[in-house]
Amino acid sequence: MGSQPKPLHVVSAIMFSPRGGSSHVARAVADCLRGHGLSVTLVSGSRTDSDPAADALEFYGDVQAVDFAPALAERDPLTFQGPPGTAPMHPSFEDRPGAPDAVFARLDDTVFERQVDAWARELARAGAAEADVLYLHHLTPVNEAAARVAPEVPVVGHLHGTELLMLEQIASGPPPGWRYAERWAERMREWAHRCSRLVVVPAGRDRAVELLGVPEDRLVTLPGGVDVKTFAPRQVDRRALWRRVLIEEPRGWLPGQHPGSVRYGEADVRRLGEGVVFLYVGRFTEVKRIDVLVEAFGLAGRRASEPISLVLVGGHPGEWEGTHPAELVDRVGAEGVFLAGWYPHSVLPEFLSAGDAVVLASDREQFGQVLIEAMACGRPAIATASLGPATIIEDGSTGWLVPIGDAAALADAMVEAADAPAECERRGRMARGEVCERFSWDAVTGRLAQLLDDVVNTRMASEDEPRLPA
């Protein structure tokens, strides 16, 4: 009997500490690829100074964590130089004044080289040079570090959309202060061209071709995925849940204040327990258009036949762009909006099962992970027809799609969902079936495992080709 073939060894890396959708994708991809028989070493940024959910060891489990806490304790976190297992604070694709993760486009070559040096060391510690393939999330200095540490190892990149948003801002004329915008755009295009393949959700394909200039045959379209066993319909004591998260253990926060600075009362719990509940789940970034969502909810609340509520689950503590949601609620005068705060991904199925529908008003949503998670829980989705959501939701069957930026149309959909509970439930059942068929992580990562195998085999075949004499 011959020996079994050695499993592919993948070194995967994500610069950012756990806080948004890409970290959930990175975790699911690593875990599911292991389930398909691949050996995966995951390297991730981490924060041990804040919420435990931002600690990579807590979030991923099997990971080589790179801690930003020592950098954040220094005067200049972005130029920090520390021992193995640490790195300068990561930059961001978003520009939030006062945030420790300054936007990439503001940072000079000195900051860039500090980032590359630290991540080159961490990739070397992870054995990147001996890997069969590298799987890198986003386009960041980690890509440059990989080129220096493991130049012969093929790279598969995974675009998550935020990098494309920054490139679109640069292409339309960078905002004031983005002094190094073109230099970063040039780097990102170079990193994209170095990738053997670039994974992108279907709605991001044309944007990637236009902004990065990569050949279309280099792009591989894969949707996001969901664990349909974890995200599944379940019975939830709604009143008990909302009492716990809004009164007993509140996490909602106001600008400049700590988690738990927003508190509610028993009358609010009764409203949530008896009426129709819409959920928003995500960060408080401008692209999510929470302003449109709050305006639409205010309109719907005046027309729905019974009280409706909107619970905002998310908003990483201290992070927001534009106007904070609490200020938007005051401005609009919308009654029945609740800030629940930031929660780990593991508890989202409980939240989603305690609502009646999930709502997303984004104007440029690359995919819409929370949509498929809610749909897997048997909840229909209401969203603007922006990129990803338009490829996920079938209007009239699994949810509602409305024009981008149209608060009145969004309000109409919310009123219909509230006033026709049987129809809302029907669309939720259809949504569950659609997600199980199209978006289960097992099916998505099975295709990804095959892609990685093809990339490695193609590289090996090219190395075996005979060389013509000089």
Sequence and secondary structure as in RCSB ss.txt:
>XXXX:A:sequence
MGSQPKPLHVVSAIMFSPRGGSSHVARAVADCLRGHGLSVTLVSGSRTDSDPAADALEFYGDVQAVDFAPALAER
DPLTFQGPPGTAPMHPSFEDRPGAPDAVFARLDDTVFERQVDAWARELARAGAAEADVLYLHHLTPVNEAAARVA
PEVPVVGHLHGTELLMLEQIASGPPPGWRYAERWAERMREWAHRCSRLVVVPAGRDRAVELLGVPEDRLVTLPGG
VDVKTFAPRQVDRRALWRRVLIEEPRGWLPGQHPGSVRYGEADVRRLGEGVVFLYVGRFTEVKRIDVLVEAFGLA
GRRASEPISLVLVGGHPGEWEGTHPAELVDRVGAEGVFLAGWYPHSVLPEFLSAGDAVVLASDREQFGQVLIEAM
ACGRPAIATASLGPATIIEDGSTGWLVPIGDAAALADAMVEAADAPAECERRGRMARGEVCERFSWDAVTGRLAQ
LLDDVVNTRMASEDEPRLPA
>XXXX:A:secstr
        EEEEEE S S SHHHHHHHHHHHHHHHTT EEEEEEEE SSS GGG HHHHHSS EEEE HHHHTSS
 GGG   STTB     BSS  TT SS BGGG  HHHHHHHHHHHHHHHHHTTGGG SEEEEESSSHHHHHHHHH 
TTS EEEE  SHHHHHHHHHHT   TT TTHHHHHHHHHHHHHH SEEEE GGGHHHHHHHH   GGGEEE    
B TTTSS     HHHHHHIIIIIS     TTS TT     HHHHHHHHHSEEEEEEE   GGG HHHHHHHHHHH
HTTSSS EEEEEEE  TT   SS HHHHHHHHT TTEEEEE   GGGHHHHHHTSSEEEE  SS S  HHHHHHH
HTT  EEEE  SHHHHH  BTTTEEEE TT HHHHHHHHHHHHH HHHHHHHHHHHHHHHHHH BHHHHHHHHHH
HHHHHHHHHHHHHHS     
